């Protein structure tokens, strides 16, 4: 067996300079060491594979180095550095909290902290995956972390900062590690491939970096896998095959088919993709990303957001020119809807196919629109559409028809002129206008009807209070027959009075009755005005505490009402300890 070492370990950074993509953190730590402003407890948090543990080891090694360089780097020659490199240092202790998360493990660590280092100035304790500690272990660690010995420095590392209790967070100097950028990962992979004598295409490394999702360790693991599967040469095609990634050519191809409304080709392409073993959900999400990239290409200012190789970028730019902005936005919405509904769907393939067919319809309309915009529009066509649109807007507002009679008369004249041109105008542009349920004749009929109503004189026949009460009770009896008991009780709780010639006053007992009356006020007023032949009748309500309502609105009110009829309920309530408010 050869002494093979995986790239993630072989090319693990040994100095702050070697750390990839975390320049802000490494600069801060270097300056803290140089100025001797070291905290006694650090917390390194961030995604996996971004250099948390590596930075913790470099920090521990550099602190105890006897001959720190001007660039704040360890010398790798002194006794402390040598022992650290050979992994038998007595000053640097690493603890995996995932497997040592009990109270006893932390107590052993606390007992060990009390002893000063034999060599070097500090004892450094690196606790990885610290969020795995139990709640009791955290509490046992609090006092030591708050007041550690002068020789002790704690470096905690975690991927899940939110799981650490606030009392621990408040005692640490926190460093948030960010995901490593794609350019940094690609540059590092190029360095590794050059060091290993491997020929790697930049587009291939770009795919690896994209697949890694900001984790340098993951990208190096995939790199080793690709090296094993190829003959010292990493190509774009080999990366696509080995990492099970849909080729961009598929997305470019199916997008062109959608734009051209080639439905049969779209269905055949999606069938080919599924037969090659790719998941339909994976495809629809990839298509959404592809459409997003095309949208980015529409504006030169956002072109920097396109993370693709130069050759692939030119293909995206070419296709984006053939795609309307509205088409891309609608297609993205469809992809998002398909993504949301995918897991709940019983026929997932059909859902994806229907989504693609809908996109094809959008692409067809977009191309037709593009072609129609290049044609000259007949002026008569414009006149017709404009007139009909104005009519559709006026129809719903019947209340103001009497104010726009002169506009309608003008519209009549124009319409007559339009009818003469009707043989020239095609029917297609009028499809949108036909959405209205009203024609011009309907408008004119409604106009006449409304004018008649508006011009009719208001009824103002005099009536007496007794006559008003008689009509009032008739309405109350009608309501009672309909089963509206709350309204019936509200209307009959007191007698209405006639304060002025047309002003009716009704006393009510609570706000609930007022709300009930407001909800049915239109029906009541319509009945009164019709029966009394007077359009000027109005209603006023007045709250009065003297009037008691027969409606128990709350459970407590209901209980009080029941106890008035049966006093023994009070005794029962007290013995059983019941809550009348429940």
Secondary structure, 3 states (H helix, E strand, C coil): CCCCCCHHHHCCCCCHHHCCCCHHHHHHHHHHHHCCCCCCEEEEECCCCCCHHHHHHHHHHHHCCCCCCCCCCCCCCCHHHHHHHCCCCCCEEEEECCCCCCHHHHHHHHHHHCCCCCCCCCEEEEEECHHHCCHHHHHHHHHHHHCCCCCEEEEEEECCHHHCCHHHHCCCEEEECCCCCHHHHHHHHHHHHHHCCCEECHHHHHHHHHHHCCCHHHHHHHHHHHHHHCCCEECHHHHHHHCCCCCHHHHHHHHHHHHCCCHHHHHHHHHHHHHCCCCHHHHHHHHHHHHHHHHHHCCHHHHHHCCCCHHHHHHHHHHHHCCCHHHHHHHHHHHHHHHHHHCCCCCHHHHHHHHHHHHHHHHHHHHHHHHHHCCCCCHHHHHHHHHHHHHHHHHCCHHHHHHCHHHHHHHHHHHHHHHHHCCCCCCHHHCCHHHCCCCHHHHHHHHHHHHHHHHCCCCECCCCHHHHHHHHHHHHHHHHHCCCHHHHHHHHCCCCEECCCCEEEEEECCHHHHHHHHHCHHHHHHHHHHHHCECCCEEEEEECCCCCCCCCCCHHHHHHHHHHHCCHHHHHHHHHCCCCCC
